[in-house]
Amino acid sequence: MSTVKSEKEQRGPVKVFRQGAVAASVWQREHESGSYFEFSLSRSWKSRDGLKEGYSPNFYASNEAEIATVVQDACLWIAAQPAGGDQPAAADATSPTNAA
């Protein structure tokens, strides 16, 4: 098994917005019709003894304001980017971003 990461695996987010423990990471993706941006959310955490820390995709109700802020920041940043848009032009109707 190879330990060398591919170029795609090594690429990190192009922009990160943080508010408290919550972050929105913006990713640039490639599609046959061109590139586009999407974002993911995470919450940082640290154990009570301070010996362990990490990131979680789960949130508390008390994170609501921070989530709203980073989502708005990420969406505004994506909208301000030159051509490329926020999703592939040929996205199919079953993708989560197009689901009813």
Backbone torsions as a table, in degrees:
resi	resn	phi	psi	omega
1	MET	NA	134.1	-178.0
2	SER	-83.2	138.5	177.0
3	THR	-98.4	-3.3	178.7
4	VAL	-81.4	126.1	-179.8
5	LYS	-82.3	144.7	176.3
6	SER	-69.0	165.3	178.5
7	GLU	-57.5	-39.4	-179.4
8	LYS	-64.0	-40.8	-179.2
9	GLU	-70.5	-28.2	-177.4
10	GLN	-79.9	-21.8	-179.1
11	ARG	-68.5	132.0	177.1
12	GLY	-102.5	-172.1	178.7
13	PRO	-64.3	149.8	178.3
14	VAL	-84.0	-18.4	179.7
15	LYS	-159.1	142.4	176.9
16	VAL	-129.1	130.6	176.3
17	PHE	-111.4	129.6	-178.0
18	ARG	-122.9	144.2	173.1
19	GLN	-146.3	110.2	-175.9
20	GLY	60.6	-130.2	-179.5
21	ALA	-87.3	-2.5	-174.4
22	VAL	-100.3	139.4	178.6
23	ALA	-135.4	145.2	170.5
24	ALA	-114.7	119.2	178.9
25	SER	-102.3	125.0	-179.8
26	VAL	-95.4	130.3	-177.4
27	TRP	-117.1	138.4	174.0
28	GLN	-97.2	127.5	-178.2
29	ARG	-117.7	156.4	178.0
30	GLU	-111.5	140.1	177.9
31	HIS	-137.1	160.0	-178.4
32	GLU	-57.1	-25.3	179.2
33	SER	-93.3	1.9	178.4
34	GLY	132.7	-172.7	-179.0
35	SER	-94.5	159.5	178.7
36	TYR	-153.3	169.5	-179.7
37	PHE	-117.2	148.3	171.8
38	GLU	-145.5	168.1	179.6
39	PHE	-135.5	155.8	175.8
40	SER	-125.0	156.0	-179.1
41	LEU	-113.4	147.4	175.2
42	SER	-149.7	160.9	177.3
43	ARG	-127.6	126.7	177.4
44	SER	-80.3	151.6	179.1
45	TRP	-145.2	158.6	176.3
46	LYS	-141.7	138.2	179.2
47	SER	-66.1	158.4	-177.4
48	ARG	-58.5	-35.1	179.7
49	ASP	-81.5	-5.9	177.2
50	GLY	77.6	6.1	-176.8
51	LEU	-87.1	-20.3	-179.5
52	LYS	-125.9	144.3	175.1
53	GLU	-149.7	160.8	-179.0
54	GLY	-178.8	-162.4	-178.7
55	TYR	-128.4	146.6	-179.2
56	SER	-130.6	145.8	173.4
57	PRO	-86.1	3.5	-177.3
58	ASN	-104.8	151.4	-174.9
59	PHE	-133.2	164.0	174.0
60	TYR	-103.2	159.1	176.0
61	ALA	-57.8	-31.6	-179.6
62	SER	-69.2	-10.3	177.2
63	ASN	-86.3	0.6	-172.7
64	GLU	-52.8	-49.3	-176.8
65	ALA	-65.1	-41.7	178.9
66	GLU	-65.0	-39.9	178.1
67	ILE	-62.3	-48.0	-179.4
68	ALA	-58.1	-41.8	-178.6
69	THR	-64.7	-49.5	-176.7
70	VAL	-71.0	-31.6	176.2
71	VAL	-65.3	-45.8	178.9
72	GLN	-62.3	-44.1	179.7
73	ASP	-60.5	-44.8	-179.6
74	ALA	-64.5	-43.8	-179.4
75	CYS	-64.6	-41.6	178.3
76	LEU	-65.2	-41.0	179.4
77	TRP	-64.0	-45.4	179.6
78	ILE	-61.1	-44.7	-179.0
79	ALA	-62.8	-28.1	-178.2
80	ALA	-83.3	-7.6	-178.4
81	GLN	-76.4	148.8	177.6
82	PRO	-62.9	172.8	-176.3
83	ALA	-29.0	144.4	-177.5
84	GLY	141.7	-39.6	174.7
85	GLY	72.5	-172.8	-175.8
86	ASP	-106.7	3.2	175.3
87	GLN	-162.4	160.8	-179.9
88	PRO	-61.6	142.1	-179.3
89	ALA	-61.8	-30.0	-176.9
90	ALA	-102.8	29.2	-179.5
91	ALA	-59.3	136.5	-179.4
92	ASP	-83.9	162.0	-173.8
93	ALA	-68.8	-10.6	-179.3
94	THR	-95.1	-4.4	-179.8
95	SER	-68.8	150.5	-177.9
96	PRO	-57.6	-32.5	-177.4
97	THR	-73.4	-16.5	-179.3
98	ASN	-112.4	1.9	-178.4
99	ALA	-69.4	144.3	-178.5
100	ALA	-77.7	NA	NA
